[in-house]
C-alpha cells in the first residue's frame, strides 16, 4: 500500500501560523524567522516519515521570544531542537506536549483484544483504514480523543483505534502479560470456543493471533483473551508460541507455501490480515507468518532488505524476493512506489490486486501482466538479510520476555 504524503502541507501551515498567529500585530515572515530552519532540520533527521514518527511542532513570536507548541513522541528530537536554539541564542518558551500524555504515563501499553483491529488515519470510523493489527499484538498508547486512541504498532506505524479494539494495561500488568506462556493461531481463519464441545464461539481468529495459554485440555488449548475472556482453541489449529518460534526456519519454500494459502483473498486498502490485504499488507503477512516483521507500506518496504535488480534482469531474482512497481525517478521527481508483489519462480510473482493471484512476466503466458511489467522498478531480497528495517521475531521480545 502506498499513501500519498504531501510534504508541502506542514510547511504552508507553519508559514501561515507565523504570519497570522503572531501577537501584537507583529508580522514575522518566513525569511525573518530562524526557528523554521531548525524545526525542519530536526524533523528531517528524526521524523522524515510521519507514518512512523510524530513531530508536529508549531511556533509563534511573542514578546521578543518564540513559543514552541505542538506534540511529539520523540524526546530526543525535542532535546536536539532545544540544543540548536540554545546554540543560536534564540529565546523560547517550551510548551511542547510530549507523548504519551499524563493519562498514559503508567499505562502506555495495550493489547489488541479482537481478531483484527482496524486502525484509522484519524479518529473516527469514517476515516481512512491505515492498517490493521491482529489479536495479541502489543501497541504503545500515546493519547486519546474520546473513545479513540493514538497508538503505535510494532512496525512503528502510527494510527487511531477505537476502544473496542484494545485492552489498555498498566505497565506492570503488561510485563506480566509478556511473561505468560502463549499460543499462536496457525490456521488462516477459525474460531475460539466457549467449551471443548466446540459449539458456541467466543470469537473468530486469524492467522497470527496470539493468546495467553491457561491450560492443556486434551484436543484443545484453554486460553485467555487480553480482556479476561476464557476460551478454547483446537490444538490442530495452533501451536504454543515458544515451540512455533523455536521451529522457525523461513525458507523460499515456506514463503511460497504461506503466500498460496492466501490465494483469492480479497484486496482491502489498509488490510494486513487474512480478512483482506492490500499489496504491502499481503507481503507483510507472508513474512510475519514466517517470523519476520516488515515495514508497513510498499514505499517503506522498498528501503528494506538488499536490492538485487533494477534492470528487469529477472534471472537475478530468488524465490521470496519482493518486486516493486510504480513511477521511476526523473530529473524533477522522486521514484514513487505504488505496488509490491513476491517472486515465486518460473517467471511468476504473487500479489494482491483485486484479489491475491499469480501473474507472469512471460509475454507468452496466459497470466502475463503487461501493466505491471511496464512499471517495474526494482526487486529486493528480504530473506536472511541483516537489516534494522526487518524485525526478526526470534531476536525480538515482542510477545514474550
N, C-alpha and C positions, 0 to 999 in steps of 0.2 A: 504494500500500500504506500502511495506517495501523496503526501499532503502539501498543498501549495503554501509556502510561507512568504508573506510579504514583508521583507525586511525594512521597507520604507515607512510602515505604519508607526513603529515606535519612534523613529526619527522625527516624523512630522508631529506626532503627539508631544514630544519633548519640546520641539520648537514652539508650538502653539502655547504650551504651558508657560514657557519663559516669557512669551510676549504678552499673553493675556492674563497670566496668573500673578504678575509682579505687583508688589504692594506700592501704595502711594503714587500711582500713575507712573511708576518707574519702568520704562521700556528697556529690556535688555535683548539685544539682537544676538543671533547665533554666533556671529563673528566676535562679539564682545564677551561672550560667556565662556570662561575657561573650564568650567565644570563638565560641560558636554563631552569634551575630548577625553577626559579621564574616565567618565562613565562608560563611554564607548570602548575605550581600551580594555577596561576591566571586563566588560560584558563579552568582548570578543575572546578574551583569554579564558574566562571561567564559564561562560554561558552562551556559546555561539549557536547552540541548538535549543530553542525554547521548549522543545518537546521533552527534554530530559533535564533541564536546569532552569530554575526560576530566578531571574534577576531583573525585576521590574522596578527600577529606581527613577523617581522623579525629583525635581528640584526647582526652587524658585529663589529669586533675590529678595531679601527683606532686611531692612535696617543694616545695610552695608555688609551683609554676610549672606550665605546661602543656607536654605533649609532643605535637607535631604529627607525625602519621604519615599513611600513605596514599600515593597516587600521582596524578600528573597529567602531561600533556604540554604544560602551559601555564605556562611560566616567568614570563610577565608577571602571571599570576594569583597565583602564589606570592609574587612581589615586592609585589604590591598588598596581599595579606593581611598580609605582614610589616610593611608600612608602617602599616597600620591598627592592628596590635597594638603597634607601637613608639610610635605617637602616643598610644595609650591607656595606655601604660606597663604593658603586660601582659608578664610574663616568660614566655619559652617556649624550648623546645629544638626545633630544626628537624630532624626525621627523615623528611621527605617524600621519596619516591622520584620524581625527575624522569625522565621517559621521553624518549628511548629509554634503556634500561638500558645499562650499561657495555659489554656484549657487542656492542651495535649502534651504538656511538658512531661508528665508522668504516665501518659497513655498515648505514646507515639506510634504504637503498633496495632495492626488489626489483621484478622484472618478472613479471607473470603469464605462465606458460610453457605453459599448456594452453588449449584453445579457450574454455572457460568455467570459471572457478574459483568454487566455491560457498563463500560467506562466511557464517559462523555467528555467532549472537549470543553464544555461549560456545564454549570449546574443546571439540570433540567432534563426531563425525559425526552423533550423535543429537540435537544441539541445533538450535534453530530456524534455518531458512535466512533470513538477514537481507537479503542482497543477493547480487549476482554481479559479477564483473569479467572482462572478456574478454581474450583473448590480446594481450599487448603493453602492457597497462595498467601504468603505473608506480605503485607504492604505497609509502608510508612504513612502516617496520617499527619497532615500539616495544619489544616484549618477546616472550618465548616461554614456553610451558608444554608441555614435552616437544616433541612434533613439531608443535605448533600455534603460530601466530604472530599476535599482535595487530597489525593493520595499519590504515592509513587510506587510503582511495581518493581520487582527485582531487576528488570532490564532498564530501570531508571525512568520509565515513561511516566509523565505527569498527566493525571486525568481526574475526573469527578465521578464519584459513585454515590448512589442513594443509600440510605441507612439499611435498607433491606438486604444489601449485598455483602456487608462486612460485620464482623464482631470485633469491637474495639476492646483491647486488653490493656490492663495495667502493665507497665514494663516488666515487673516481676512475674506476672502471670504469663507474659509472652515467653520469658526464659523457661518457665515450667513447661509450656506447650512444646517448645523446641526440644526439650529433654525427653519427652514421651516417645514411645515406640509408635510407628505409624505404618499404614498400608498405602499402596498406590494402586489405583484402579487402572488395569491394563487393557480391558476391552475398549472398543471405540465408543460404545454407548451402553447404558444399562441402568440398573436401579439398586438402591438400598431398600431393605425391608424392615417392617416393624417387628418381625419374628422370624424364626428359622423355617416357618411354613412357606415363606416366600409369597404370601398372598397380598397383604396390604403394603403399599410402598411408603417409604418415608421421603424419598427424593429420587430424582433422576441423577445419573452420574455420567461423566465424560472421561475419555482417556486422559490420564494425568491427574485425576482427582486424588487429593491427599486427605486421609482421615486418621485420627488417633486410634490406635489399637487398644481395645479394652480386654478382650479375651479370645481364646480359640474355642470355637463352638462346633466341632466336627467338620461339616461341609461349609461352614460359614465363619467369617471373622465378625466378632462383635466390635462395633466401632462407635466413636463419639464425635459428634459434629462440634465445631467451634462454639456454637450457642448452647451446647449441652445435650442436644438430642442424641438418643441412643438408637442404633440401627444395626442391621446385619447385612453383610456383603458376601456373596458367593466366593468361595476360595478359588474356584477355577476361573474367576474373572479378575483376580487381583493378586498382589504379592506383598509380603512385608517390604517396607521401603528399603531396609538395610540389605535384604537379600537381592532385591532388584538392583540397588546401587552397586553392590559388590559384584554382580554378574555383568554389569555394563561393559560392553566391548563393541562400541559402534564401528560398523564396517560399511563398505559400499553396499553390500547385500542387505544389511539391516535397514539402511536408509531407504532403499528401493522398496523393501517389503512394507515398511511403515507407510510410505507415500501411496502405495497401491491399496492399502486398507482404507484410504480416504477417497478413493475414486468415486466420482459422481457427487461428491459433497457440494452443496450449492455455494456460489460466490456470495459473500457478505462483506460489504465495506466495513472495516473495523474488526472483522471476525478473526479469532485466533483459537478456535476450538472446533471440536467435531460436531458442533451445531451449525457451522458455517465459517468460511475462511475467505479473506481477501488473498491477494497473491503472496504478500510477505508474511501474512498470518499462516498461510499454508506451509511455507518453507520453515517458518519458526516452529510450528507444531511438529513437523517431521523431526527436526533436530532436538526439540525438547524431549520427545518420547524416546530419544536415543541419548539423553543425558547432557544435552548442551543447550544453553540459553543464548539465542542470537539477539541482536538488536531488533527493534520492533518493525521499522519501515524499510522498504526497499532502498530508499536513499540513504539509510543508515547501514544496512547490511552490505552495501557496496563498498563500505570503508572497512569491513571486517575481513579476516582471512587473508589469503595471498592471491594476487592477480595472476592468472595463468594464461589468459589470452585477451587480446584486444583487436585482433585482425581476422576474425572468423576462421581461425585455424582450429577447427573442432577436434583435430587429431591430438591436440594438447590436453583435451579435457579428460577427466576421470569421473566415473560414476559418483554422484553426490555433489559435484561442483554446482554452484549457482550461476545461472545465466541472467544478465541484467539487460534491460531493454529501455529505450527512451530516445532522447534527443542528444546528439553529441555536442560537445563544446564548440563554439565558434570564437572568432576574434572579439566578439562583443557579449557573448552569453556563456554561462557555465553549462557543463553537462547536466542533463536533467533525467534522472532515473524514475521511471513510472511503472515498471513491471519486473517481475522476477520469477524464474522457474528453476527446476532442478534437473540436471543431466542424468539420464538413466541408461545411456549407452545406445548403440545401434542407431545413431543419428537422431535420437529422440530425447525430449525433455517433458517433464510433467509439471503442470501449473494450474492455478486457479484462475479461470477466466470464463465467466458464465457458470461453470462448474469445474470441478477438478477433472482434468483429462490429459491425455498424452498427445503431443504434437511432434512433428518431424521437421528437420531442416532439409530433408531429401526432396528435391523437386519432383521426383517420380513417385513419392509415397502418397497414399490416399489421404493421409492426415498431414500433408505438407502445410506449414504455417508461413506463408509468404510475408504476411503482415509483420509478424514478429522478427522474422529473419532480416527484413529490411531495416528494422530499428534496433538491431542487436548492438550492444555497446561493449560488453566485456564479460568474462567469466572469472569467478573467484573460488578458490578451494577453501572450504571450512573444516573439513575433517582432519583431525590431528594437527591443527595449526596452533602454535603457541602465540596467542594474541589476547590482549586485555579486553578486546571487544566481544569475545566469546567466553561465557561463563560455563565452566565445567562443573557439573553437579558433584562429581567425586571430590573436587577440590574446594567446594564452597559449602559452608554450613547454612544452606538455605532453609531446609526443612528440619534439620536435626543439628544438635551441637557437635 
